[in-house]
């Protein structure tokens, strides 16, 4: 009986690990998005990097993220903008050809979930 219980505990543990990892958003490189924007258009993706530029007010704005493979602007309409130099993980929908606050952007990410601040 103890051997059967141990196998059952191991099986349940593995199942829970697979479910937990499956729920984590996969990070996409900015180079991949910029190289083939049509492949990501309208899809929710997550990028992680350092904020290199930002502007905004009243909870809206835009900020640029550099992940070491390239840079991408993120439009935030509900979550505010992080400070320059912040490490962030951002989830949003990839879009092309957007105008926001009188500025035109090529490829952008429209933030759809609250971002996670990362340590340096």
MMTF fields as JSON, N, C-alpha, C and O atoms, coordinates in Angstrom:
{
  "mmtfVersion": "1.0.0",
  "mmtfProducer": "UNKNOWN",
  "numBonds": 479,
  "numAtoms": 480,
  "numGroups": 120,
  "numChains": 1,
  "numModels": 1,
  "chainsPerModel": [1],
  "groupsPerChain": [120],
  "chainIdList": ["A"],
  "bondAtomList": [4, 2, 8, 6, 12, 10, 16, 14, 20, 18, 24, 22, 28, 26, 32, 30, 36, 34, 40, 38, 44, 42, 48, 46, 52, 50, 56, 54, 60, 58, 64, 62, 68, 66, 72, 70, 76, 74, 80, 78, 84, 82, 88, 86, 92, 90, 96, 94, 100, 98, 104, 102, 108, 106, 112, 110, 116, 114, 120, 118, 124, 122, 128, 126, 132, 130, 136, 134, 140, 138, 144, 142, 148, 146, 152, 150, 156, 154, 160, 158, 164, 162, 168, 166, 172, 170, 176, 174, 180, 178, 184, 182, 188, 186, 192, 190, 196, 194, 200, 198, 204, 202, 208, 206, 212, 210, 216, 214, 220, 218, 224, 222, 228, 226, 232, 230, 236, 234, 240, 238, 244, 242, 248, 246, 252, 250, 256, 254, 260, 258, 264, 262, 268, 266, 272, 270, 276, 274, 280, 278, 284, 282, 288, 286, 292, 290, 296, 294, 300, 298, 304, 302, 308, 306, 312, 310, 316, 314, 320, 318, 324, 322, 328, 326, 332, 330, 336, 334, 340, 338, 344, 342, 348, 346, 352, 350, 356, 354, 360, 358, 364, 362, 368, 366, 372, 370, 376, 374, 380, 378, 384, 382, 388, 386, 392, 390, 396, 394, 400, 398, 404, 402, 408, 406, 412, 410, 416, 414, 420, 418, 424, 422, 428, 426, 432, 430, 436, 434, 440, 438, 444, 442, 448, 446, 452, 450, 456, 454, 460, 458, 464, 462, 468, 466, 472, 470, 476, 474],
  "bondOrderList": [1, 1, 1, 1, 1, 1, 1, 1, 1, 1, 1, 1, 1, 1, 1, 1, 1, 1, 1, 1, 1, 1, 1, 1, 1, 1, 1, 1, 1, 1, 1, 1, 1, 1, 1, 1, 1, 1, 1, 1, 1, 1, 1, 1, 1, 1, 1, 1, 1, 1, 1, 1, 1, 1, 1, 1, 1, 1, 1, 1, 1, 1, 1, 1, 1, 1, 1, 1, 1, 1, 1, 1, 1, 1, 1, 1, 1, 1, 1, 1, 1, 1, 1, 1, 1, 1, 1, 1, 1, 1, 1, 1, 1, 1, 1, 1, 1, 1, 1, 1, 1, 1, 1, 1, 1, 1, 1, 1, 1, 1, 1, 1, 1, 1, 1, 1, 1, 1, 1],
  "groupList": [{"groupName": "UNK", "atomNameList": ["N", "CA", "C", "O"], "elementList": ["N", "C", "C", "O"], "formalChargeList": [0, 0, 0, 0], "bondAtomList": [1, 0, 2, 1, 3, 2], "bondOrderList": [1, 1, 2], "singleLetterCode": "X", "chemCompType": "L-PEPTIDE LINKING"}],
  "groupTypeList": [0, 0, 0, 0, 0, 0, 0, 0, 0, 0, 0, 0, 0, 0, 0, 0, 0, 0, 0, 0, 0, 0, 0, 0, 0, 0, 0, 0, 0, 0, 0, 0, 0, 0, 0, 0, 0, 0, 0, 0, 0, 0, 0, 0, 0, 0, 0, 0, 0, 0, 0, 0, 0, 0, 0, 0, 0, 0, 0, 0, 0, 0, 0, 0, 0, 0, 0, 0, 0, 0, 0, 0, 0, 0, 0, 0, 0, 0, 0, 0, 0, 0, 0, 0, 0, 0, 0, 0, 0, 0, 0, 0, 0, 0, 0, 0, 0, 0, 0, 0, 0, 0, 0, 0, 0, 0, 0, 0, 0, 0, 0, 0, 0, 0, 0, 0, 0, 0, 0, 0],
  "groupIdList": [1, 2, 3, 4, 5, 6, 7, 8, 9, 10, 11, 12, 13, 14, 15, 16, 17, 18, 19, 20, 21, 22, 23, 24, 25, 26, 27, 28, 29, 30, 31, 32, 33, 34, 35, 36, 37, 38, 39, 40, 41, 42, 43, 44, 45, 46, 47, 48, 49, 50, 51, 52, 53, 54, 55, 56, 57, 58, 59, 60, 61, 62, 63, 64, 65, 66, 67, 68, 69, 70, 71, 72, 73, 74, 75, 76, 77, 78, 79, 80, 81, 82, 83, 84, 85, 86, 87, 88, 89, 90, 91, 92, 93, 94, 95, 96, 97, 98, 99, 100, 101, 102, 103, 104, 105, 106, 107, 108, 109, 110, 111, 112, 113, 114, 115, 116, 117, 118, 119, 120],
  "secStructList": [7, 2, 2, 2, 2, 2, 2, 2, 2, 2, 2, 2, 2, 2, 2, 2, 2, 2, 2, 2, 2, 2, 6, 1, 7, 7, 5, 7, 7, 2, 2, 2, 2, 2, 2, 7, 2, 2, 2, 2, 5, 6, 7, 3, 3, 3, 3, 3, 3, 3, 3, 3, 3, 3, 3, 3, 3, 6, 6, 3, 3, 3, 3, 3, 3, 3, 7, 1, 1, 7, 3, 3, 3, 3, 3, 3, 1, 1, 1, 7, 7, 7, 7, 6, 6, 7, 3, 3, 3, 3, 3, 3, 3, 3, 3, 3, 3, 3, 3, 3, 6, 6, 3, 3, 3, 3, 3, 3, 3, 3, 3, 7, 1, 7, 7, 3, 3, 3, 7, 7],
  "xCoordList": [0.791, 0.0, 0.834, 0.497, 1.921, 2.706, 3.286, 3.389, 3.67, 4.231, 3.156, 3.439, 1.953, 0.856, 0.532, 0.286, 0.527, 0.274, 1.369, 1.083, 2.613, 3.732, 3.596, 3.848, 3.205, 3.009, 1.869, 1.954, 0.803, -0.336, 0.051, -0.32, 0.787, 1.243, 2.158, 2.041, 3.064, 3.963, 3.174, 3.448, 2.209, 1.385, 0.607, 0.547, 0.01, -0.751, 0.187, -0.164, 1.36, 2.338, 2.764, 2.846, 3.033, 3.416, 2.286, 2.525, 1.062, -0.09, -0.248, -0.474, -0.131, -0.242, 0.871, 0.625, 2.079, 3.2, 2.947, 3.216, 2.437, 2.142, 1.05, 1.15, 0.011, -1.082, -0.574, -0.914, 0.233, 0.759, 1.652, 1.537, 2.532, 3.431, 2.676, 3.052, 1.639, 0.841, 0.103, -0.206, -0.187, -0.894, 0.006, -0.499, 1.314, 2.248, 2.397, 2.633, 2.263, 2.439, 3.881, 4.823, 4.043, 5.372, 5.883, 5.164, 7.11, 7.694, 8.144, 8.75, 7.847, 8.203, 9.274, 9.229, 10.238, 11.255, 10.698, 9.865, 11.161, 10.746, 11.237, 10.556, 12.41, 12.921, 11.949, 11.716, 11.377, 10.406, 9.176, 8.684, 8.68, 7.497, 7.81, 7.022, 8.955, 9.318, 9.644, 9.404, 10.187, 10.552, 9.308, 9.293, 8.265, 7.07, 5.815, 5.143, 5.491, 4.361, 3.022, 2.135, 2.863, 1.61, 1.33, 0.175, 2.376, 2.227, 1.667, 0.969, 1.973, 1.549, 0.348, -0.189, -0.086, -1.167, -2.421, -2.927, -2.911, -4.123, -3.962, -4.915, -2.763, -2.53, -1.965, -1.254, -2.29, -1.763, -0.392, -0.233, 0.598, 1.977, 2.531, 1.992, 3.603, 4.278, 5.718, 6.412, 6.16, 7.557, 8.131, 7.402, 9.422, 10.104, 11.353, 12.127, 11.552, 12.739, 12.782, 12.08, 13.624, 13.831, 13.13, 13.176, 12.483, 11.814, 12.881, 13.674, 12.891, 13.895, 13.329, 14.088, 12.012, 11.364, 9.913, 9.346, 9.301, 7.885, 7.296, 7.994, 5.985, 5.245, 3.793, 3.303, 3.114, 1.709, 1.211, 1.972, -0.109, -0.76, -2.118, -2.717, -2.595, -3.924, -4.158, -5.233, -3.159, -3.32, -3.162, -3.273, -2.902, -2.716, -1.359, -0.793, -0.836, 0.435, 1.079, 0.439, 2.352, 3.116, 4.51, 5.029, 5.102, 6.479, 7.158, 6.523, 8.451, 9.239, 10.023, 10.655, 9.964, 10.658, 11.767, 11.56, 12.949, 14.089, 14.41, 14.727, 14.327, 14.614, 15.983, 16.294, 16.804, 18.118, 18.116, 19.174, 16.91, 16.808, 16.198, 16.223, 15.646, 15.001, 14.164, 14.142, 13.475, 12.628, 11.215, 11.0, 10.236, 8.828, 8.074, 8.281, 7.192, 6.346, 5.167, 4.608, 4.799, 3.632, 2.649, 3.015, 1.393, 0.349, -0.403, -0.899, -0.485, -1.172, -2.344, -2.153, -3.556, -4.739, -5.411, -6.348, -4.936, -5.559, -4.585, -4.997, -3.315, -2.377, -1.259, -0.333, -1.309, -0.258, 1.015, 1.029, 2.082, 3.35, 4.449, 4.477, 5.349, 6.459, 7.543, 7.567, 8.412, 9.52, 10.604, 10.762, 11.341, 12.486, 13.467, 13.756, 13.973, 14.906, 14.261, 14.96, 12.931, 12.237, 12.313, 12.251, 12.445, 12.39, 10.949, 10.407, 10.327, 8.922, 8.668, 9.446, 7.565, 7.033, 5.632, 4.798, 5.368, 4.129, 3.396, 3.999, 2.099, 1.26, 0.273, -0.356, 0.148, -0.777, -0.99, -0.436, -1.807, -2.097, -1.212, -1.14, -0.544, 0.334, -0.512, -1.479, -0.131, -0.853, 0.159, 1.259, -0.213, 0.655, -0.085, -1.313, 0.695, 0.146, -0.826, -1.995, -0.367, -1.231, -0.818, 0.371, -1.808, -1.558, -2.113, -3.262, -1.302, -1.702, -1.121, 0.076, -1.955, -1.532, -0.773, 0.209, -1.232, -0.631, 0.666, 1.287, 1.087, 2.31, 1.94, 1.011, 2.674, 2.453, 3.485, 4.661, 3.02, 3.879, 3.724, 2.637, 4.814, 4.757, 4.135, 2.912, 4.962, 4.492, 4.384, 5.293, 3.276, 3.07, 2.411, 1.924, 2.414, 1.705, 0.683, 1.054, -0.603, -1.649, -1.802, -2.281, -1.401, -1.379, -2.786, -3.736, -2.905, -4.206, -4.279, -5.362, -3.148, -3.11, -2.157, -1.229, -2.381, -1.422, -0.021, 0.152, 0.967, 2.347, 2.976, 2.544, 3.99, 4.772, 6.105, 6.809, 6.437, 7.744, 8.751, 8.469, 9.908, 10.966, 12.14, 12.392, 12.867, 14.086, 15.196, 15.116, 16.203, 17.353, 18.26, 19.277],
  "yCoordList": [-1.209, 0.0, 1.274, 2.197, 1.382, 2.623, 2.941, 4.11, 1.901, 2.144, 2.718, 3.613, 2.217, 2.713, 4.168, 4.983, 4.493, 5.86, 6.798, 7.911, 6.351, 7.179, 7.458, 8.579, 6.461, 6.666, 7.642, 8.491, 7.503, 8.39, 9.837, 10.756, 10.044, 11.385, 11.955, 13.129, 11.139, 11.579, 11.96, 12.986, 11.142, 11.426, 12.719, 13.517, 12.931, 14.164, 15.367, 16.419, 15.227, 16.319, 16.704, 17.888, 15.714, 15.987, 16.664, 17.597, 16.205, 16.807, 18.263, 19.125, 18.543, 19.923, 20.804, 21.963, 20.279, 21.045, 21.382, 22.505, 20.433, 20.675, 21.724, 22.608, 21.633, 22.611, 23.996, 24.979, 24.086, 25.38, 26.014, 27.211, 25.236, 25.776, 26.128, 27.069, 25.405, 25.691, 27.008, 27.628, 27.451, 28.706, 29.926, 31.049, 29.751, 30.872, 31.38, 30.591, 32.691, 33.2, 33.018, 33.257, 32.598, 32.418, 33.774, 34.508, 34.103, 35.361, 35.266, 34.274, 36.286, 36.371, 37.436, 38.453, 37.224, 38.258, 39.37, 39.127, 40.566, 41.711, 41.535, 41.939, 40.936, 40.691, 39.822, 40.074, 38.795, 37.939, 38.733, 38.554, 39.604, 40.41, 41.371, 41.493, 42.056, 43.015, 42.338, 42.907, 41.132, 40.397, 39.927, 39.937, 39.515, 38.961, 39.44, 38.646, 40.746, 41.287, 40.638, 40.563, 40.175, 39.533, 38.257, 37.927, 37.549, 36.296, 36.551, 35.703, 37.722, 38.033, 38.977, 39.228, 39.504, 40.491, 39.975, 38.899, 40.757, 40.419, 39.35, 39.036, 38.787, 37.732, 38.335, 39.339, 37.714, 38.161, 37.541, 36.321, 38.396, 37.948, 38.651, 39.66, 38.104, 38.701, 39.008, 38.17, 40.22, 40.603, 41.01, 41.449, 40.863, 41.233, 42.023, 41.611, 43.15, 43.95, 45.199, 45.315, 46.137, 47.394, 48.536, 48.633, 49.397, 50.574, 51.6, 52.023, 51.999, 52.958, 54.351, 55.314, 54.474, 55.764, 55.622, 54.534, 56.693, 56.633, 58.036, 59.018, 58.106, 59.357, 59.007, 57.963, 59.876, 59.638, 60.461, 61.154, 60.369, 61.062, 60.427, 59.851, 60.537, 60.061, 58.596, 58.23, 57.763, 56.324, 55.844, 54.647, 56.768, 56.389, 56.856, 57.806, 56.176, 56.599, 55.494, 54.508, 55.676, 54.696, 54.612, 55.583, 53.435, 53.253, 52.257, 51.352, 52.439, 51.591, 50.575, 50.919, 49.307, 48.225, 47.69, 47.465, 47.487, 46.891, 45.571, 45.55, 44.463, 43.149, 42.61, 41.45, 43.445, 43.005, 42.514, 42.381, 42.24, 41.819, 42.91, 42.826, 43.939, 45.031, 45.853, 45.601, 46.844, 47.727, 47.715, 47.572, 47.874, 47.877, 48.832, 48.837, 49.643, 50.531, 49.751, 48.882, 50.08, 49.485, 50.607, 51.609, 50.444, 51.417, 50.952, 49.826, 51.821, 51.504, 52.458, 53.664, 51.92, 52.764, 52.626, 53.361, 51.688, 51.479, 51.274, 51.28, 51.093, 50.663, 51.657, 51.319, 52.855, 53.835, 53.449, 52.49, 54.204, 53.91, 53.774, 54.529, 52.815, 52.657, 53.697, 54.322, 53.871, 54.815, 54.254, 53.041, 55.157, 54.767, 53.981, 54.376, 52.872, 52.034, 50.87, 49.967, 50.875, 49.777, 48.501, 48.558, 47.355, 46.045, 45.567, 45.478, 45.257, 44.88, 43.645, 43.307, 42.994, 41.921, 42.373, 42.596, 42.51, 43.106, 42.127, 41.518, 41.98, 41.146, 42.048, 42.915, 41.826, 42.625, 42.041, 40.997, 42.736, 42.316, 43.076, 44.304, 42.331, 42.935, 43.594, 43.012, 44.816, 45.609, 46.405, 46.689, 46.759, 47.593, 48.851, 48.874, 49.91, 51.147, 51.845, 52.011, 52.258, 52.873, 54.331, 54.652, 55.212, 56.602, 56.805, 56.458, 57.364, 57.595, 58.922, 59.164, 59.778, 61.092, 61.883, 62.56, 61.792, 62.539, 61.965, 62.568, 60.813, 60.155, 58.883, 58.177, 58.592, 57.36, 56.317, 56.622, 55.09, 53.976, 52.862, 52.657, 52.139, 50.994, 49.805, 49.702, 48.918, 47.768, 48.167, 48.789, 47.811, 48.119, 46.937, 46.001, 47.018, 46.06, 46.87, 47.806, 46.521, 47.172, 46.363, 45.229, 46.94, 46.24, 45.763, 46.546, 44.464, 43.885, 43.384, 43.056, 43.321, 42.849, 43.728, 44.305, 43.836, 44.606, 44.017, 42.799, 44.875, 44.404, 44.0, 44.415, 43.193, 42.774, 43.496, 43.484, 44.121, 44.773, 43.686, 42.814, 43.743, 42.759, 43.423, 44.608, 42.675, 43.203, 43.285, 42.656, 44.031, 44.174, 43.01, 42.954],
  "zCoordList": [0.0, 0.0, 0.0, -0.741, 0.801, 0.81, -0.559, -0.933, -1.319, -2.652, -3.583, -4.379, -3.485, -4.321, -3.956, -4.845, -2.688, -2.241, -2.742, -3.183, -2.675, -3.15, -4.639, -5.081, -5.418, -6.867, -7.137, -8.024, -6.356, -6.55, -6.22, -6.951, -5.134, -4.753, -5.834, -6.186, -6.362, -7.421, -8.676, -9.298, -9.041, -10.225, -10.085, -11.02, -8.92, -8.686, -8.691, -9.226, -8.11, -8.091, -9.506, -9.831, -10.341, -11.733, -12.493, -13.26, -12.289, -12.956, -12.55, -13.399, -11.262, -10.79, -11.351, -11.688, -11.456, -12.018, -13.477, -13.903, -14.251, -15.67, -15.819, -16.67, -15.0, -15.061, -14.683, -15.341, -13.634, -13.189, -14.248, -14.515, -14.848, -15.876, -17.145, -17.845, -17.447, -18.641, -18.532, -19.549, -17.309, -17.107, -17.143, -17.182, -17.133, -17.166, -18.594, -19.51, -18.794, -20.147, -20.618, -19.862, -21.853, -22.423, -22.897, -23.574, -22.548, -22.963, -24.42, -24.826, -25.191, -26.6, -26.747, -26.055, -27.638, -27.833, -28.72, -29.593, -28.485, -29.295, -30.73, -31.673, -30.9, -32.261, -33.052, -34.234, -32.409, -33.095, -33.526, -34.64, -32.659, -32.984, -34.125, -35.062, -34.057, -35.1, -36.435, -37.5, -36.371, -37.586, -38.355, -39.586, -37.619, -38.261, -37.529, -36.87, -37.641, -36.886, -37.239, -36.389, -38.465, -38.871, -38.097, -37.829, -37.742, -36.986, -35.59, -35.033, -35.024, -33.658, -33.61, -32.53, -34.76, -34.807, -34.109, -34.429, -33.153, -32.433, -31.37, -30.658, -31.255, -30.264, -28.979, -29.009, -27.867, -26.589, -26.372, -26.429, -26.121, -25.892, -24.658, -24.204, -24.133, -22.982, -23.363, -23.939, -23.035, -23.231, -21.88, -20.991, -21.737, -20.498, -20.85, -21.713, -20.19, -20.462, -19.61, -18.605, -20.033, -19.314, -20.023, -21.249, -19.261, -19.816, -20.192, -19.351, -21.48, -21.949, -22.172, -22.28, -22.242, -22.458, -22.031, -22.139, -21.549, -21.183, -21.143, -20.886, -21.406, -21.245, -20.964, -21.394, -20.25, -19.968, -18.814, -18.138, -18.596, -17.493, -17.251, -18.159, -16.027, -15.642, -15.984, -16.459, -15.746, -15.947, -17.37, -17.634, -18.307, -19.706, -20.18, -19.641, -21.204, -21.758, -22.559, -22.923, -22.824, -23.589, -22.995, -22.446, -23.116, -22.676, -23.593, -24.134, -23.758, -24.646, -23.814, -22.815, -24.257, -23.556, -24.45, -25.642, -23.865, -24.558, -23.866, -22.676, -24.615, -24.024, -24.424, -24.153, -25.066, -25.517, -26.951, -27.566, -27.499, -28.905, -29.764, -30.992, -29.12, -29.836, -28.874, -27.669, -29.432, -28.626, -29.182, -30.386, -28.256, -28.644, -27.725, -26.511, -28.321, -27.546, -27.0, -27.67, -25.766, -25.106, -24.812, -24.199, -25.246, -24.95, -23.72, -23.67, -22.734, -21.496, -21.345, -21.189, -21.391, -21.27, -19.906, -19.598, -19.092, -17.786, -16.64, -15.48, -16.931, -15.903, -15.608, -14.87, -16.15, -15.932, -16.67, -17.441, -16.428, -17.093, -16.037, -15.065, -16.229, -15.294, -15.562, -16.623, -14.62, -14.748, -15.659, -15.791, -16.278, -17.091, -16.22, -15.091, -16.75, -16.021, -15.289, -14.829, -15.174, -14.484, -15.321, -16.55, -14.66, -15.327, -15.21, -14.108, -16.35, -16.347, -17.207, -18.1, -16.907, -17.734, -18.102, -17.225, -19.409, -19.894, -20.803, -21.687, -20.581, -21.435, -22.155, -21.549, -23.475, -24.255, -25.641, -25.985, -26.434, -27.804, -28.782, -28.75, -29.645, -30.652, -31.735, -32.226, -32.101, -33.092, -33.91, -33.438, -35.125, -35.978, -36.393, -36.468, -36.663, -37.193, -36.267, -36.614, -35.095, -34.094, -33.888, -33.903, -33.696, -33.326, -31.928, -31.654, -31.049, -29.665, -29.219, -29.376, -28.666, -28.17, -29.236, -28.933, -30.477, -31.569, -32.111, -32.987, -31.61, -32.084, -32.814, -32.422, -33.88, -34.637, -34.236, -34.039, -34.121, -33.734, -34.761, -35.3, -35.033, -35.944, -35.235, -35.145, -34.737, -33.974, -32.507, -31.957, -31.883, -30.468, -29.776, -30.41, -28.461, -27.627, -26.837, -26.129, -26.947, -26.151, -24.869, -24.895, -23.767, -22.489, -22.105, -22.103, -21.779, -21.437, -20.003, -19.518, -19.32, -17.936, -17.147, -17.713, -15.831, -15.03, -15.176, -15.136, -15.344, -15.549, -14.234, -13.158, -14.343, -13.178, -13.217, -14.227, -12.104, -11.979, -11.621, -10.799, -12.234, -11.996, -11.333, -11.552, -10.522, -9.898, -10.919, -11.975, -10.629, -11.544, -11.437, -12.128]
}
